[in-house]
Amino acid sequence: MDFYRGARPTGDFLYPDVVSTLEQLGFSGLRLGILSDNPPASQRLKLLASGLDSMVDAIVPTGDLDTSKPDPKAFGAVADAMCIPAHDLVMVGDNIFRDIDGSLSAGFRHAFFIRREGGFFNFSQSLVRRALGRPLTVTHLETLSELQWYLPLRGGRHD
């Protein structure tokens, strides 16, 4: 267990489209944030090793809060950290219940559900409807780079 806790990430754990997509979104002027239920210390190490820490405007580990996803308070913490109202934010997530339903319940404008090969939670729409008792309005993505077709991209990085 000590070996596992002492292991340091190398940065080669990202999907191939992550860095280029975040660079494009950031360059276009969109503000980016990360909300994670992973343990704060290991999450910060992963973000540092991958270089993503310098590409985002806010990192909110729920382990630093008194709650976790899908609690709307966790999503509110991202809005607060970014100084952007929740209704002006969108969520990209791979868990329909924790990420997508949580963000929409917190008042986010929209949610994108990314289905990655080998993803742990790839729920069907009918299962979601039965579990939640209502349908979710969500855009399904196969790759992160598809975001460029949905988000208003402008020229120039924000200050």
C-alpha positions in Angstrom: 0.0 0.0 0.0 2.9 2.4 0.7 4.2 1.8 -2.8 0.8 2.7 -4.3 0.5 5.8 -2.2 4.0 6.9 -3.1 3.6 6.3 -6.8 3.8 9.5 -8.9 1.8 9.8 -12.1 3.7 10.3 -15.3 1.1 12.2 -17.4 0.7 9.4 -20.0 -2.8 8.5 -18.7 -4.7 11.1 -20.7 -6.9 10.3 -23.7 -5.2 11.6 -26.9 -7.6 14.4 -27.5 -7.6 16.0 -24.1 -4.6 18.4 -24.3 -5.3 19.7 -27.8 -9.0 20.2 -27.0 -8.4 22.1 -23.8 -5.7 24.2 -25.5 -8.2 25.1 -28.3 -11.0 25.9 -25.8 -8.8 28.0 -23.6 -7.3 29.8 -26.6 -10.8 30.6 -27.8 -11.5 32.5 -24.6 -13.5 29.9 -22.7 -12.8 29.5 -19.0 -12.1 25.9 -17.9 -12.6 24.2 -14.6 -12.2 20.7 -13.1 -14.5 19.2 -10.5 -13.2 15.9 -9.2 -14.2 13.3 -6.6 -10.7 11.8 -6.6 -8.6 12.3 -3.5 -7.2 15.9 -3.6 -3.5 15.1 -3.2 -3.4 12.5 -5.9 -5.6 14.5 -8.2 -3.3 17.5 -7.9 -0.3 15.3 -8.7 -2.1 13.9 -11.8 -3.0 17.4 -13.0 0.6 18.6 -12.4 2.1 15.6 -14.2 -0.2 16.0 -17.2 0.2 19.8 -17.4 -3.5 20.3 -17.2 -3.1 22.3 -14.0 -1.8 25.3 -16.1 -4.6 24.9 -18.7 -7.6 25.4 -16.4 -8.9 28.4 -14.4 -10.2 26.4 -11.4 -9.6 23.0 -9.8 -12.1 21.9 -7.2 -11.5 18.6 -5.5 -14.7 17.6 -3.7 -12.4 16.1 -0.9 -11.8 19.8 0.0 -15.5 20.3 0.4 -18.1 18.9 2.8 -19.8 17.1 -0.1 -19.2 15.3 -3.4 -20.8 14.9 -6.8 -23.8 14.8 -7.6 -24.6 17.3 -4.8 -25.4 20.6 -6.4 -23.2 22.3 -3.7 -20.1 20.7 -5.3 -21.1 22.2 -8.7 -21.8 25.5 -7.0 -18.2 25.5 -5.7 -16.9 25.4 -9.2 -19.1 28.3 -10.2 -17.9 30.2 -7.2 -14.2 29.3 -7.9 -14.6 30.5 -11.5 -16.7 33.6 -10.5 -19.3 32.5 -13.2 -23.0 31.9 -12.5 -23.9 28.3 -12.7 -26.4 29.1 -15.5 -23.5 30.2 -17.7 -21.5 26.9 -17.2 -21.6 23.6 -19.1 -20.4 20.3 -17.8 -18.5 17.6 -19.6 -18.5 14.3 -17.8 -18.4 10.6 -18.1 -20.9 9.6 -15.4 -24.5 10.4 -16.3 -25.6 10.4 -12.6 -22.7 12.1 -10.8 -21.6 14.5 -13.5 -24.5 15.1 -15.8 -27.5 15.0 -13.5 -25.5 16.7 -10.8 -24.6 19.7 -13.0 -28.0 20.1 -14.4 -29.6 19.9 -11.0 -27.2 22.7 -9.9 -28.5 24.9 -12.7 -25.7 24.5 -15.3 -26.7 25.6 -18.8 -26.0 22.3 -20.5 -24.2 19.0 -20.1 -22.1 16.9 -22.4 -21.9 13.2 -21.7 -18.7 11.6 -23.2 -18.7 7.9 -23.9 -15.2 6.7 -23.9 -14.2 3.2 -25.0 -13.7 1.2 -21.8 -15.7 3.7 -19.8 -16.9 2.4 -16.6 -20.4 3.9 -16.7 -22.0 3.9 -20.1 -25.7 3.9 -19.2 -28.5 3.6 -21.7 -31.1 6.4 -21.9 -33.9 4.1 -20.9 -32.0 3.2 -17.7 -31.4 6.8 -16.9 -35.0 7.7 -17.4 -36.1 4.9 -15.1 -33.5 5.7 -12.5 -34.2 9.4 -12.4 -37.9 9.3 -13.2 -37.4 11.8 -16.0 -35.3 12.2 -19.2 -32.1 14.3 -19.2 -31.4 16.8 -21.9 -27.8 16.0 -22.7 -25.5 16.0 -25.7 -23.6 12.7 -26.3 -19.9 12.9 -27.4 -17.7 10.2 -28.7 -14.5 12.3 -28.4 -13.7 15.5 -26.5 -12.7 17.3 -29.7 -16.4 17.3 -30.7 -16.9 20.1 -28.3 -15.7 22.6 -30.9 -18.9 22.0 -32.8 -21.1 22.9 -29.9 -19.4 25.6 -27.9 -19.0 29.3 -29.1 -15.3 29.5 -29.8 -13.8 33.0 -30.2 -10.3 34.0 -31.0 -7.8 34.9 -28.2 -7.2 33.6 -24.7 -8.9 35.4 -21.9 -6.8 37.6 -19.5 
